[in-house]
Amino acid sequence: SNLKMESMLESPTSLQRICLNWICHNLDSLCTKTSLKMDEDESGEDVDIYLNLALDALHKKLEAKISHNEIKTHEKLSFLSKDVVFHVKLAEDLLTSLSDLEQINDLTLTLFDDEVMHLKKFKIDNASKLTESGLQVLHGHNLQELQISNLVKATVNDLIESLNDWTCDNLKLLNVSNSTFVDAQKHTVVVALSKLQNLTSLNVSGTEFNKNSLE
């Protein structure tokens, strides 16, 4: 314990990190939840069917942390204070904190509304709880780097389709490791990648990406 204490004294957690972690643990008291109108053709059953097909297509090689009681994306989180605005670095650090604490889902992503936060880099290590609806928040951000691993409830194509034109034209880095390109009809579709003309780094490890996809 003495060694741990010495290590903490040498490299103490920053005050900002402590505050962000506190925010992540207290979202219920800091935010208000608003119900949004769902599309008429949306249903929990469809989501479950889509998930099962995606997991089957991956041959169950991914260990997604899935709950039948997960929050669907007809709700939105907003900070109680209407004056809250996060600059780019702080917004990215909040996203990192939520990711590190395994709190990324469709609902928590609604916090990153482009009227409140701006992101240039978007990184989630475990996106196994995200659906296509949750990815829509990306459309409001002009991204240069996008890293989403373990995306299995939606496809990489869904991810790219959620990006705005600026991001498609300027994205430099894309990491979709351990995610799926297989849609609900069990078709492997990678055509959306052709929209990203200025990529300098692409990570498709652990996906269905193959020689035909490369061509």
Buried (B, 14 or more C-beta within 10 A) or exposed (E): EEEEEEEEEEEEEEEEBEBBBEBBEEBEEBBEEEEEEEEEEBEEEEBEEBBEBBBEBBEEEBEBEBEEEBBBBBBBBBBEEEEEEBEEEBBBBBBBBBBBEEBBBBBBBBBBBBEBBBBBBBBBBBBBBBBBBBBBBBEBBBBBBBBBBBBBBBBBBBBBBBBBEEBBEBBEBBBBBBBBBBBBEEEBBBEBBEBBEEEEEEBBEBBBBEEEBEE
